[in-house]
């Protein structure tokens, strides 16, 4: 693993969340299957196995939340099917290309 102090701080923060020392506990439950495979300044690669506790009966919704010209903000929410509890939220800015949308 390459990088400086900022990489070490990022990894320490990530491991703190995974181990339940930082955050609300929900993050630790969701991220218990996360392993850092490679880390360097500006890049991290992970191996992630979704734990059984969060993988049973979920509802996934995605929507475009913002559109700024050629950029779109896509938000994905994963909720527990029974009570609607939010398990995970992902946000991604993306730019469409000619292969993104079917003509």
Short mmCIF file of the C-alpha atoms (twelve columns), coordinates in Angstrom:
data_MODEL
# 
_entry.id   MODEL 
# 
loop_
_atom_site.group_PDB 
_atom_site.id 
_atom_site.type_symbol 
_atom_site.label_atom_id 
_atom_site.label_alt_id 
_atom_site.label_comp_id 
_atom_site.label_asym_id 
_atom_site.label_seq_id 
_atom_site.Cartn_x 
_atom_site.Cartn_y 
_atom_site.Cartn_z 
_atom_site.pdbx_PDB_model_num 
ATOM 1   C CA . UNK A 1   0.000   0.000   0.000   1 
ATOM 2   C CA . UNK A 2   1.400   3.293   -1.093  1 
ATOM 3   C CA . UNK A 3   0.642   6.828   0.049   1 
ATOM 4   C CA . UNK A 4   1.200   9.256   2.868   1 
ATOM 5   C CA . UNK A 5   -0.504  10.448  6.010   1 
ATOM 6   C CA . UNK A 6   -3.830  11.131  4.262   1 
ATOM 7   C CA . UNK A 7   -4.017  7.486   3.162   1 
ATOM 8   C CA . UNK A 8   -3.231  6.261   6.666   1 
ATOM 9   C CA . UNK A 9   -5.921  8.556   8.111   1 
ATOM 10  C CA . UNK A 10  -8.465  7.349   5.539   1 
ATOM 11  C CA . UNK A 11  -7.718  3.694   6.278   1 
ATOM 12  C CA . UNK A 12  -7.878  4.311   10.044  1 
ATOM 13  C CA . UNK A 13  -11.259 6.023   9.635   1 
ATOM 14  C CA . UNK A 14  -12.575 3.209   7.435   1 
ATOM 15  C CA . UNK A 15  -11.432 0.525   9.881   1 
ATOM 16  C CA . UNK A 16  -12.963 2.532   12.751  1 
ATOM 17  C CA . UNK A 17  -16.334 2.477   10.971  1 
ATOM 18  C CA . UNK A 18  -16.050 -1.224  10.114  1 
ATOM 19  C CA . UNK A 19  -15.153 -2.094  13.725  1 
ATOM 20  C CA . UNK A 20  -18.010 0.001   15.154  1 
ATOM 21  C CA . UNK A 21  -15.763 2.544   16.898  1 
ATOM 22  C CA . UNK A 22  -17.023 5.360   14.651  1 
ATOM 23  C CA . UNK A 23  -20.585 5.880   13.440  1 
ATOM 24  C CA . UNK A 24  -23.956 4.554   14.539  1 
ATOM 25  C CA . UNK A 25  -23.398 0.819   14.433  1 
ATOM 26  C CA . UNK A 26  -25.495 0.353   11.290  1 
ATOM 27  C CA . UNK A 27  -22.387 1.000   9.229   1 
ATOM 28  C CA . UNK A 28  -20.471 -1.711  11.111  1 
ATOM 29  C CA . UNK A 29  -23.236 -4.246  10.448  1 
ATOM 30  C CA . UNK A 30  -23.442 -3.383  6.750   1 
ATOM 31  C CA . UNK A 31  -19.664 -3.241  6.231   1 
ATOM 32  C CA . UNK A 32  -18.694 -6.375  8.152   1 
ATOM 33  C CA . UNK A 33  -17.907 -8.151  4.849   1 
ATOM 34  C CA . UNK A 34  -15.623 -5.353  3.531   1 
ATOM 35  C CA . UNK A 35  -11.898 -5.994  3.018   1 
ATOM 36  C CA . UNK A 36  -9.337  -3.531  1.633   1 
ATOM 37  C CA . UNK A 37  -7.497  -5.262  -1.220  1 
ATOM 38  C CA . UNK A 38  -5.310  -2.362  -2.382  1 
ATOM 39  C CA . UNK A 39  -4.925  1.234   -1.238  1 
ATOM 40  C CA . UNK A 40  -2.862  4.114   -2.547  1 
ATOM 41  C CA . UNK A 41  -3.329  7.860   -2.618  1 
ATOM 42  C CA . UNK A 42  -6.500  8.594   -4.602  1 
ATOM 43  C CA . UNK A 43  -7.503  4.944   -5.100  1 
ATOM 44  C CA . UNK A 44  -8.803  2.041   -3.025  1 
ATOM 45  C CA . UNK A 45  -9.980  -1.400  -4.126  1 
ATOM 46  C CA . UNK A 46  -12.242 -3.508  -1.930  1 
ATOM 47  C CA . UNK A 47  -13.596 -7.020  -1.698  1 
ATOM 48  C CA . UNK A 48  -17.129 -6.988  -0.321  1 
ATOM 49  C CA . UNK A 49  -19.425 -9.849  0.593   1 
ATOM 50  C CA . UNK A 50  -22.885 -8.659  1.591   1 
ATOM 51  C CA . UNK A 51  -23.653 -10.047 5.074   1 
ATOM 52  C CA . UNK A 52  -26.752 -12.225 5.437   1 
ATOM 53  C CA . UNK A 53  -28.213 -9.836  7.995   1 
ATOM 54  C CA . UNK A 54  -28.612 -7.140  5.323   1 
ATOM 55  C CA . UNK A 55  -29.019 -9.258  2.190   1 
ATOM 56  C CA . UNK A 56  -32.390 -10.838 3.002   1 
ATOM 57  C CA . UNK A 57  -35.571 -9.145  1.483   1 
ATOM 58  C CA . UNK A 58  -34.339 -5.703  0.427   1 
ATOM 59  C CA . UNK A 59  -35.863 -3.091  -1.868  1 
ATOM 60  C CA . UNK A 60  -33.550 -1.114  -4.151  1 
ATOM 61  C CA . UNK A 61  -34.641 2.198   -5.632  1 
ATOM 62  C CA . UNK A 62  -32.654 4.485   -7.870  1 
ATOM 63  C CA . UNK A 63  -33.437 7.888   -9.322  1 
ATOM 64  C CA . UNK A 64  -31.797 10.801  -11.068 1 
ATOM 65  C CA . UNK A 65  -31.737 13.542  -8.426  1 
ATOM 66  C CA . UNK A 66  -30.060 16.319  -10.393 1 
ATOM 67  C CA . UNK A 67  -29.305 17.077  -14.005 1 
ATOM 68  C CA . UNK A 68  -26.562 19.609  -14.791 1 
ATOM 69  C CA . UNK A 69  -26.205 19.634  -18.535 1 
ATOM 70  C CA . UNK A 70  -24.425 16.418  -19.428 1 
ATOM 71  C CA . UNK A 71  -23.931 15.441  -15.768 1 
ATOM 72  C CA . UNK A 72  -26.550 13.545  -13.788 1 
ATOM 73  C CA . UNK A 73  -26.616 12.712  -10.084 1 
ATOM 74  C CA . UNK A 74  -27.945 9.192   -9.549  1 
ATOM 75  C CA . UNK A 75  -28.980 8.157   -6.027  1 
ATOM 76  C CA . UNK A 76  -29.515 4.506   -5.091  1 
ATOM 77  C CA . UNK A 77  -31.221 3.531   -1.812  1 
ATOM 78  C CA . UNK A 78  -31.306 0.037   -0.348  1 
ATOM 79  C CA . UNK A 79  -34.097 -0.440  2.226   1 
ATOM 80  C CA . UNK A 80  -35.250 -3.369  4.302   1 
ATOM 81  C CA . UNK A 81  -38.457 -4.608  2.701   1 
ATOM 82  C CA . UNK A 82  -40.501 -5.083  5.861   1 
ATOM 83  C CA . UNK A 83  -40.040 -1.799  7.724   1 
ATOM 84  C CA . UNK A 84  -38.391 0.487   5.137   1 
ATOM 85  C CA . UNK A 85  -35.204 0.916   7.217   1 
ATOM 86  C CA . UNK A 86  -32.414 2.434   5.105   1 
ATOM 87  C CA . UNK A 87  -29.501 0.008   4.842   1 
ATOM 88  C CA . UNK A 88  -27.338 1.830   2.298   1 
ATOM 89  C CA . UNK A 89  -27.328 4.946   0.134   1 
ATOM 90  C CA . UNK A 90  -25.083 5.484   -2.876  1 
ATOM 91  C CA . UNK A 91  -24.633 8.675   -4.906  1 
ATOM 92  C CA . UNK A 92  -22.892 8.935   -8.249  1 
ATOM 93  C CA . UNK A 93  -22.347 11.774  -10.709 1 
ATOM 94  C CA . UNK A 94  -22.286 10.355  -14.217 1 
ATOM 95  C CA . UNK A 95  -22.099 11.589  -17.781 1 
ATOM 96  C CA . UNK A 96  -24.049 9.641   -20.413 1 
ATOM 97  C CA . UNK A 97  -22.424 8.441   -23.607 1 
ATOM 98  C CA . UNK A 98  -23.911 6.935   -26.750 1 
ATOM 99  C CA . UNK A 99  -23.847 3.446   -25.151 1 
ATOM 100 C CA . UNK A 100 -25.622 4.523   -21.942 1 
ATOM 101 C CA . UNK A 101 -29.157 4.810   -23.307 1 
ATOM 102 C CA . UNK A 102 -30.880 2.550   -25.805 1 
ATOM 103 C CA . UNK A 103 -31.884 4.409   -28.936 1 
# 
